[in-house]
């Protein structure tokens, strides 16, 4: 029977610290989500090549380094057709030897959940999606968040203030209508406000963005608003805004 109490930071006379121990520590600090530690974007090198810059990832506590820019091959699109490919991390554990590589699923997603990554012999996690229209790659979207530094700081200093703020940063392609950003881990009745900005091209659009043309004062349908639908953060948009970075601050009662 395995020892139920294990001293990690201590000399035991054997190599007793495992990757699972490190992953458990990282999850305790940053959570069991999917995070990117660097401010990078995917590069569309050609209609067949996406380049992932060198960066550090944390997936369910597992630290993954892309030490050099990684080229990913996308199969040709077809004139008159649209397609969404999935770039994903493929994790394996073969007899205790763990490995991970980057693969592409043409025209479909993968079923792996972030909380399962690194817990069985084979796991998959969506790293990014690639949109093709005809033969052209028209957009990419990373499925990763920035490390929640404010939450970590609050944990470390034991911040017990009544009102707290959670910060969310995500790269998205905003479409007209409802855009689901994801769960925020906050009980909806405790939320006091949702504010933020959408960075689009050389514009910074406030959330909520009024449906007013600042030049003429006329009504237009370019409005942006961040709302909660159930426990899912959602951006409602009156227009398309491709390749955006969304920065959102949610204040809530502790």
Residue, then its C-alpha position, 0 to 999 in steps of 0.5 A: x500500500x502506498x504511503x498516504x502521507x508523503x514529504x515532498x520537500x525533504x530528503x528521503x534517501x531515494x528519488x521520491x518526487x514525481x511529475x505528479x507531485x510537481x503538477x499537484x503543486x502547480x495546480x494548487x497555485x494556479x488552478x487546473x486550467x489551461x494557461x500560457x505564460x507568454x504574450x504570444x500569438x499564432x502566426x499564419x505563415x502560409x495557407x498550409x503552415x501555422x507557427x506556434x512561437x516558443x512559449x511555456x504552457x501549463x495544462x492541468x498543472x503540467x508544464x510544457x515548453x515549446x523551446x523553438x517555434x513549432x511549424x504545424x502543417x494544415x492540409x489544403x482547403x477546397x474552393x467553395x468549402x469552409x473548415x475548422x481544424x484543431x491543433x491539439x496536444x497529444x499526451x501519452x504514458x507508456x509504462x511510466x514514460x510520459x511524452x507529449x506532441x502536437x498534432x492536427x485533427x482535420x475538420x474536427x475537434x478532440x474530446x479531451x478535457x483540461x482536467x483529464x490531461x496527464x491523468x491516463x495513458x492517452x489524453x488530448x487537449x485542444x491547443x488552438x483552432x484554425x479556420x479555413x475559407x476555401x484555400x485560405x486560412x482566415x483565422x486562428x484561436x488559442x484555447x488558453x488563458x493567461x495565468x490569473x496573477x491577481x487571484x494568485x496574489x490574493x491567495x498568497x497574501x491571504x486577501x479576505x476583502x469582501x469585494x474581489x476582482x477576477x481578470x480574464x484575457x483571451x484571444x477570440x474571433x468575435x462574431x455577430x450574436x452570442x460569443x461564449x468565452x467560458x466559465x469564470x468559476x464565480x457564483x453568478x449571484x455574487x457578481x457585481x460588475x463586468x467591465x473590460x476592453x476588446x483590442x481590435x486592430x488599432x482600436x480599443x473598444x470598451x465593454x460595453x461599447x455603445x451603439x453610437x457613431x462617435x463621428x456623427x452621433x448616429x445609431x449603429x449596430x456595432x455594440x459590444x456587451x459582456x454578460x453572463x448566461x448561466x455560469x458562462x461569460x458571453x460577449x454579445x456583439x452587433x458585428x464581427x470583430x476578427x482576431x481580437x484580444x479580450x480583457x475582462x475584469x469581474x468584480x464579485x462578493x467574496 
